[in-house]
Amino acid sequence: MSDSANQPLVIEHQAVPPSQAGERLDAFAATVFPQIASRKGAQKLAKRGLLLVNGTVGEPHLRVKASDDVALLDDPRPVVPIYNLPLVVVYEDDWLAVVDKPAGIPVSGNYARTLQRALPAHLLPSPLPDALPSPRPVHRLDAPTQGLLLIAKTARAMVDLGRQFEAKTIHKQYRAICLGQLVGEGQIDLPIEARPASTRYRVLGHTHSLTTGWTTTVDLFPATGRTHQLRLHLASLGHPILGDAQHTEGKALRGKGLVLAAIALTFHHPDDQTERRAEIPEPAKFASLRSRDERRWQTLHEQP
């Protein structure tokens, strides 16, 4: 694939580590590029020529080798039709935006209801020469997770923010309510799909619960961005996140929704590299759950 002004933009490069040599291209791409939500999504991108291996279009089944350079290209197609979704824009300028993604909505994919399809109705077009045809998320949040999402409005912002994620210089803070009485603070280092994964946690408080004995409100600071990392890491400690029916059995409070939100995001602005921080309060359902559980526990344990 030769370079030309008409070729799609390279969003990000990833070198294949020895530990992942021999993997299929679609499986590798789905684990290393935060813009790709699933292996199926990676397959579609590869079939459309948007995954390169050492500068050449790679087929989904291609087995990557150690030190191969895998590049993700931008999808030049406009996102249509627009999805009418209420959306809070936390920050916006000509280069980028930060939005609060509602829980239950996928970031992107071949669905009618995605965050990406809702963006054109909420963000102003960029007047800059390298404006993208439509705003593009530069990372992902699991569909059940609410919270802050970085959006690129220009090609320069797309590439620069992708490099920051690759270099792990974008820092995210999440808040969760988990089962049981987790205490103090610490770090979880547990590989996910044979790749290193690290999460720092800090406990904020505990709440009585008739269902689980205790629940814990905790802030989480992932150093890596593996799929379902926070859910898997807390479950490994025996303190799964409320509503995480996928990684727990029994007292997961199914039907209550995943009680996990991305509440803060620190990055460097692509225009001048100044550090920026976006943050939101924890969702209202967090306080509501704590208040309800404590009230029910106190009612049961009132002295006659």
Secondary structure as GFF3:
##gff-version 3
##sequence-region A 1 304
A	DSSP	beta_strand	10	15	.	.	.	ID=ss1
A	DSSP	three_ten_helix	18	20	.	.	.	ID=ss2
A	DSSP	alpha_helix	25	32	.	.	.	ID=ss3
A	DSSP	alpha_helix	39	47	.	.	.	ID=ss4
A	DSSP	beta_strand	51	53	.	.	.	ID=ss5
A	DSSP	beta_strand	56	57	.	.	.	ID=ss6
A	DSSP	beta_strand	69	73	.	.	.	ID=ss7
A	DSSP	beta_strand	88	92	.	.	.	ID=ss8
A	DSSP	beta_strand	96	101	.	.	.	ID=ss9
A	DSSP	alpha_helix	115	118	.	.	.	ID=ss10
A	DSSP	three_ten_helix	119	121	.	.	.	ID=ss11
A	DSSP	beta_strand	131	137	.	.	.	ID=ss12
A	DSSP	beta_strand	146	154	.	.	.	ID=ss13
A	DSSP	alpha_helix	155	166	.	.	.	ID=ss14
A	DSSP	beta_strand	171	179	.	.	.	ID=ss15
A	DSSP	beta_strand	185	189	.	.	.	ID=ss16
A	DSSP	beta_strand	198	209	.	.	.	ID=ss17
A	DSSP	beta_strand	213	222	.	.	.	ID=ss18
A	DSSP	alpha_helix	229	236	.	.	.	ID=ss19
A	DSSP	beta_strand	260	268	.	.	.	ID=ss20
A	DSSP	beta_strand	275	279	.	.	.	ID=ss21
A	DSSP	alpha_helix	284	300	.	.	.	ID=ss22
###
